[in-house]
């Protein structure tokens, strides 16, 4: 991933007010080029990201933007987390280019647009010229859990603080990280039956967003990171959480 994305983690925020004028052709070309450079969490999952105008998306929350990135994916194990991992790269890239963006869970492409997709619809990312401040002035503006509530490995602040700052649906911050300097086991809060209906899908996308931040933090610290599955980590899963994967650090 590009190093300038890491710098955006402490600055980016979700933008909900946009100038509805389309972005310039040169800017759109740059965005399309970056889509082709996105790194997946799982290379075996087919994905596509399309740029759709505001006429092609029905939004059920007041986030009206001139453009939407529509994420579609092959439905395989881990596909939602993979989608979040890839789209967060776009979120940070847009922020680095002076463009606002926001995940919109309560949205659906129109029937006409959906007919053009070969893969399953996942989520949209609104984007455009912001009509509100694009960046946070300081980290103090983030409303997030303290680091001690999301990990028992507070000795690795340089890697885990960026995860703490990751955006999530309704700011639920469903992640928990455990391990040592060589590995980090990643878990997701397991919502009750009622909340799972509303947030189960979004929480898995959120986990991909958090893993994107972790990858960028590792690269910024000069570390190599590889995600894998661990039976031992799964057996050690904290009560109320489900196991996602393990990051091996070298």
FENHU-V402466 format. One record per helix or strand of 2 or more residues. SS is the DSSP state (2 for helix, 1 for strand). FROM is the first residue (numbers start at 0). LEN is the number of residues. Records with the same first field share a line. If there is no record, write none. Layout:
# FENHU-V402466
SS->FROM-LEN  FROM-LEN
This chain:
# FENHU-V402466
2->2-6  24-11  53-3  78-18  110-4  138-3  146-3  156-8  168-3  192-28  230-5
1->46-7  56-3  66-7  99-5  106-3  119-9  174-5  182-7  224-4  240-9
